Amino acid sequence: MSTFVTLSSGQRMPMIGLGTWKSSAGQVKQAVVAALECGYRHIDCAAVYGNEQEIGEALALCVGPGKTLRRDELFVTSKLWNTKHNPEDVEDACRTSLAHLGLSYLDLYLMHWPMAFQRGKELMPRRDDGTICYSDMHYRDTWKAMEDLVEKGLVKAIGLSNFNARQMDEIMRVAKHKPVVNQVECHPYLSQADLLSHCQSLAVCVTAYSPLGSGDRPWASPDEPRLLEDPKLVGIAQRYQKSPAQVILRWHTQRGMACIPKSVTPSRIQQNLNVFDFKLSQEDMKLIDSFTCNRRFIVPTVVRDGKTVWRDAEHPHFPFHDPY
């Protein structure tokens, strides 16, 4: 059973990586060290998570001459934030992530969202009424600047995150360096079957973020279903003598997807990697497929006129109006 996906660039990306979103300062360093010590070779980062410097401290302890790991044994991803879509800002943003991580190159650099925000130092530039200041910079122009990073050797490959099929196709039409990955929210309640098959037809690997349903997302409400407690899933897990999380991660990898579960608990970090010593039957794969109900957990929402709505739905490049 392969534990890697081979990207269209020829790189081998470990199917299970450590996610670092919501891993707070003071926690993420020990989480990365624990992950590297128990066998992880794929770390997923992003400028907007605000913790790349601390991840860099962990990498400095474990990676490089005289350390336990060589740099070329590790696959590190980072992401370009929405305020840095202006082509003039792309290289600086990438170099800042590299400096924070203490690396000379990234294995993969993703455009975090197709939506550009107003340029500047503020991660979330807002008007007085709290609404976000958008930019109409097109992701095609941002992509061209990202391609220069490959030419300069700052990144080995580039990719997308939160792009729908139509937006991906637009990038494919203009790309000199094709996107190798589209990283999207995916879990049994949002199986992304159509997007997955579209990506596979283009030789683009899908990486699942929040692969376990992100039970710790800051805006979770008590009445929302909790995936890891789903009775049908718990039943499957008991039959395989695995945890519900392990069953979900196995489901992802058997579909050919990579996934980046986040944890700061050493025992869970270890457990999330131990998913290659069993195989789900086709019946159980289909049963988990049937859980899907198109439930997105990771879209910023706001309350307007007493209704909860998607915060960025008015952005011209908001990705989730399309069916997939």
C-alpha positions in Angstrom: 0.0 0.0 0.0 1.6 3.2 -1.1 2.0 5.9 1.5 2.8 8.5 -1.2 1.1 10.2 -4.1 3.2 11.0 -7.1 2.5 14.5 -8.3 2.5 15.6 -12.0 5.9 17.3 -11.2 7.3 13.8 -10.4 7.6 14.7 -6.7 6.4 12.1 -4.1 4.1 13.7 -1.5 3.4 11.7 1.6 -0.4 11.0 1.8 -0.6 11.9 5.4 0.7 15.3 6.5 0.5 17.3 9.7 -2.0 20.2 9.4 -1.0 23.3 11.4 -4.1 25.6 11.1 -5.5 26.5 14.6 -2.3 25.1 16.3 -1.5 28.0 18.6 1.8 29.5 19.5 3.5 27.4 22.1 1.8 24.2 20.9 2.8 24.0 17.2 6.6 23.6 17.8 6.2 20.5 20.0 3.5 19.1 17.6 5.9 19.4 14.6 8.8 17.8 16.6 6.5 15.0 17.7 5.2 14.4 14.2 8.7 14.3 12.7 9.9 12.0 15.5 7.1 9.5 14.8 7.6 9.4 11.0 5.7 12.3 9.4 7.5 13.7 6.4 4.9 16.2 5.2 4.1 19.4 7.0 1.3 21.8 5.8 1.8 25.5 6.6 0.4 28.8 5.6 1.4 32.4 6.1 -2.1 33.4 7.5 -1.9 30.8 10.3 0.6 33.1 12.0 2.8 30.2 13.3 5.4 29.6 10.6 8.2 31.1 12.7 7.5 28.5 15.4 7.3 25.7 12.8 10.7 27.0 11.6 12.1 26.5 15.1 10.9 22.9 15.1 12.4 22.3 11.7 15.7 23.7 12.8 15.8 21.2 15.6 15.2 18.2 13.4 16.2 18.9 9.8 19.6 19.7 8.2 23.3 18.8 8.5 24.0 16.8 11.7 20.2 16.5 12.5 18.0 13.4 12.2 16.5 14.4 8.9 17.8 15.7 5.6 15.9 18.5 4.0 15.2 16.4 0.9 13.4 13.8 3.1 10.7 16.3 4.0 7.8 17.8 2.0 6.8 21.3 3.2 3.8 23.2 1.8 3.0 26.9 2.4 0.3 29.2 1.0 0.1 32.7 -0.5 -2.5 34.8 1.4 -5.3 36.8 -0.2 -3.7 40.2 0.4 -0.6 39.2 -1.6 -2.2 38.4 -4.9 -0.8 41.4 -6.7 2.0 40.0 -8.9 4.5 42.4 -7.3 3.8 41.0 -3.9 4.1 37.3 -4.6 7.8 36.7 -4.4 8.2 38.8 -1.2 5.4 36.8 0.4 7.0 33.5 -0.5 10.4 34.7 0.7 8.9 35.8 4.0 7.4 32.3 4.5 10.8 30.7 3.6 12.6 33.0 6.1 10.1 32.2 8.9 10.4 28.4 8.2 14.2 28.6 7.9 14.1 27.0 4.5 15.8 27.8 1.1 12.9 26.3 -0.9 9.3 25.0 -0.5 8.2 21.7 -2.0 4.8 23.2 -2.8 3.3 26.7 -2.7 -0.4 27.1 -3.0 -2.7 30.0 -3.7 -4.7 29.9 -0.5 -8.0 31.2 -2.1 -9.0 32.4 -5.6 -10.2 35.6 -3.9 -7.9 38.6 -3.6 -8.2 41.1 -0.7 -6.9 44.6 -0.7 -3.1 44.8 -0.6 -1.3 45.8 2.5 -0.1 44.6 5.9 -3.6 43.8 7.3 -4.4 40.1 6.9 -8.2 41.0 7.0 -8.5 44.6 5.6 -11.9 45.9 6.8 -14.1 48.9 6.3 -15.6 50.7 9.3 -18.7 48.5 9.1 -16.5 45.4 9.5 -16.9 44.2 5.8 -13.7 42.9 4.1 -12.0 45.2 1.5 -11.7 43.1 -1.7 -9.4 43.5 -4.7 -10.4 42.5 -8.2 -7.0 41.1 -9.0 -7.6 38.0 -11.1 -6.1 34.7 -10.0 -4.7 34.1 -13.5 -2.4 37.1 -13.0 -1.4 35.9 -9.5 -0.6 32.4 -11.0 1.8 33.8 -13.6 3.8 35.4 -10.7 3.8 32.1 -8.8 5.2 30.4 -11.9 8.3 32.7 -11.6 8.9 31.2 -8.1 9.4 27.8 -9.8 11.8 29.3 -12.4 13.8 30.9 -9.6 14.0 27.7 -7.6 12.2 29.1 -4.5 9.5 26.4 -4.9 9.5 23.0 -6.5 5.9 23.1 -7.5 2.8 25.3 -7.3 -0.9 24.6 -6.7 -4.3 25.8 -5.7 -6.5 25.7 -2.6 -10.3 26.3 -2.4 -10.6 26.5 -6.2 -13.7 25.1 -8.0 -13.5 23.1 -11.2 -14.2 26.1 -13.5 -11.5 28.2 -11.8 -9.1 25.3 -12.0 -9.8 25.0 -15.8 -9.1 28.7 -16.2 -5.7 28.2 -14.6 -5.0 25.1 -16.6 -5.6 27.1 -19.9 -2.9 29.7 -19.1 -0.5 27.6 -17.0 3.1 27.1 -18.1 3.7 25.3 -14.8 0.5 23.3 -14.1 -1.0 23.2 -10.6 0.0 19.8 -9.0 -2.5 20.0 -6.1 -5.9 21.5 -5.2 -6.3 21.5 -1.4 -9.9 21.7 -0.4 -12.2 20.9 2.6 -13.1 17.3 2.3 -14.6 14.7 4.8 -17.4 12.2 4.7 -20.1 14.9 5.1 -18.5 16.8 2.1 -17.1 14.0 -0.1 -16.2 16.2 -3.1 -16.7 13.3 -5.5 -17.3 15.5 -8.6 -14.3 17.8 -7.8 -12.1 14.8 -7.1 -12.9 13.1 -10.4 -12.4 16.4 -12.2 -9.0 16.9 -10.6 -8.0 13.3 -11.3 -8.8 13.8 -15.0 -6.4 16.7 -15.0 -3.7 14.8 -13.1 -4.1 17.2 -10.1 -3.9 15.6 -6.7 -6.5 16.5 -4.2 -5.4 17.2 -0.6 -8.2 17.2 2.0 -8.0 19.8 4.7 -10.2 19.4 7.8 -10.3 15.7 6.8 -11.9 14.7 10.1 -14.6 17.4 10.0 -12.7 20.1 12.0 -14.6 19.5 15.3 -12.4 22.3 16.9 -13.3 25.0 14.4 -13.8 28.2 16.4 -17.3 28.9 15.0 -18.8 25.3 15.6 -22.3 25.5 17.0 -23.5 22.8 19.5 -26.3 21.7 17.2 -24.0 20.8 14.2 -23.4 17.1 13.6 -20.0 15.9 14.9 -18.5 13.6 12.3 -16.3 11.6 14.7 -19.3 10.7 16.8 -21.4 9.5 13.8 -22.9 6.2 15.0 -22.5 4.6 11.5 -18.8 5.6 11.5 -18.3 4.4 15.1 -19.8 1.0 14.0 -17.4 0.7 11.1 -14.4 1.6 13.3 -15.3 -1.0 15.9 -15.4 -3.7 13.2 -11.8 -2.8 12.1 -10.6 -2.2 15.7 -9.5 1.3 14.7 -10.6 4.8 15.8 -13.2 6.7 13.8 -10.4 9.1 12.8 -8.3 6.3 11.4 -11.2 5.0 9.4 -11.9 8.4 7.8 -8.2 8.9 7.0 -8.1 5.4 5.4 -11.2 6.3 3.4 -9.4 9.4 2.1 -6.2 7.6 1.1 -8.1 4.7 -0.6 -9.7 7.4 -2.8 -6.2 8.5 -3.8 -6.3 11.7 -1.8 -3.7 13.2 0.6 -4.9 14.6 3.9 -3.5 16.9 6.6 -5.2 16.1 9.9 -4.2 18.7 12.6 -3.4 17.7 16.1 -1.2 18.9 18.9 -1.6 15.7 20.9 1.4 13.3 20.4 -0.7 10.1 20.8 -3.3 11.4 18.2 -0.5 12.6 15.9 0.9 9.1 15.9 -2.5 7.4 15.5 -3.3 9.6 12.5 -0.3 8.2 10.7 -1.1 4.6 11.4 -3.6 4.1 8.7 -1.8 1.9 6.2 -2.0 -1.4 8.0 -5.6 -2.1 7.1 -8.0 -1.7 4.1 -11.6 -0.8 4.1 -13.9 -3.1 2.0 -15.7 -1.7 -1.0 -19.0 -1.9 0.9 -17.6 0.2 3.7 -16.1 2.7 1.3 -19.5 3.0 -0.4 -21.2 3.3 3.0 -18.9 6.2 4.0 -19.4 7.8 0.6 -23.1 7.8 1.4 -22.7 10.1 4.4 -22.1 13.1 2.1 -24.7 15.9 2.6 -22.7 18.8 1.0 -22.0 20.2 4.5 -19.2 22.8 4.4 -17.7 23.6 7.8 -14.9 25.8 6.8 -16.4 28.9 5.1 -16.2 32.1 7.1 -19.7 33.3 8.0 -21.2 36.5 9.4 -24.6 37.4 10.7 -26.5 39.9 8.5 -30.1 40.9 9.2 -30.3 38.1 11.8 -29.3 35.4 9.2 -26.0 33.5 9.1 -24.5 34.0 5.6 -21.1 33.3 3.9 -18.9 36.3 4.6 -17.3 36.5 1.1 -20.2 35.4 -1.1 -20.2 38.8 -2.8 -16.6 38.5 -3.9 -16.4 38.1 -7.7 -14.2 35.0 -7.3 -16.0 33.4 -4.4 -15.6 29.6 -5.2 -18.6 28.0 -3.7 -21.5 29.2 -5.8 -20.7 26.6 -8.4 -21.9 23.0 -7.7 -18.2 21.9 -7.5 
